[in-house]
Amino acid sequence: MASDYKETMILFNNKSNKANIYTCDPVIQSELLSLCEKYPNDYRFVIGDSMGKNFEVTKNLIGLVKGS
């Protein structure tokens, strides 16, 4: 994968209060792993390999921010 393109997907399940985040971006992986350690009730590492990692996150912690 090119260094300027790192995929991140957020999947919402309407029947659950959890969302899944899959990312190939090492910066986002590191941030999510840190959140897993600090907030284990809200963030959970699911599975990963050398390409990407999958996390489970409490859905209400994901949001969009308005631009200027």
Secondary structure by P-SEA (a helix, b strand, c coil): ccccbbbbbbbbcccccbbbbbbccaaaaaaaaaaaaacccccccccccccbbbbbcccccccccccc
